[in-house]
Amino acid sequence: MFFPKLRKRAKWIFALLALVFAIGFVAFGVGAGGSGIGDFLNQIVNPGSSGPSVEDAQKKLRDHPNDAGARLELAKAYQGQGKVDLAISAYEEYVKLKPSDADALRSLAGLYAAKANASRNRAIAAYQQSQLADPSQAFENQSTPFGQALGPSPLTQPAAASATQRLTQEQLAMQDSYRNETRVLRKLTKLQPDDAGLYLQLGQSAQLAQDTKAAVAAYERFLELAPDDPNAREVRRIVKQLRATSATP
């Protein structure tokens, strides 16, 4: 009995996060003009082949460990190679030295978003594997004689359980990345408090991290700064929805 309950819970969480992701990026037109969200995030992870090499930046850091410029070069070098985790680590160290560098903070926020998107894609794959591993779960009514006779197969159950575990792990990793993106965007809004687009991005990130209070606050600030923005109507709808959801016991 425990295994089907676990599967149903994972399926519900996955559907919820997938819906929130779709609302954020589709409604606000990220990648508008013909490019999709994958293209947008690819530009963050792989901005181009030009720039400093990892080896050169590492050599500078060995010679001058507290050189902020060398730390930034290393971050950009890793970013250019698509090494997201290493780039994030280097950017985090850099912004400790240069906390007012808005461009670096934007890059860092974008890398966290890219990392979250990668976790989301792996979660989708894990969910699909769990369905293939245990086809009996495709039947909604497990109380029927046929459904009970079919039941979870002892051969497929371990594979489905493993896929469900991976799904849960990727969901947690995705939320953690969005929480970090939210943290970085908050720093950016302090540097640029009148940038409406930043608050829209912050609201979206907080929503994806399931931080409803922060999402509502950011969206409302966006509406104050840009009440006539093309996205304003959709944002008002989302705020209303979030308020209703948070008020539900």
ABEGO torsion letter per residue (X at the ends): XAAAAAAAAAAAAAAAAAAAAAAAAAAAGBGBGGBBAAAAAAAAABAEABEBBAAAAAAAAAABAABAAAAAAAAAAAAAAGBAAAAAAAAAAAAAABAABAAAAAAAAAAAAAAAAAAAAAAAAAAAAAAAABAAAABABAABAAAAAAEBBAAAAAAAAAAAAAAAAAAAAAAAAAAAAAAAAAAAAAABAABAAAAAAAAAAAAAAGBAAAAAAAAAAAAAABAABAAAAAAAAAAAAAAAAAABX
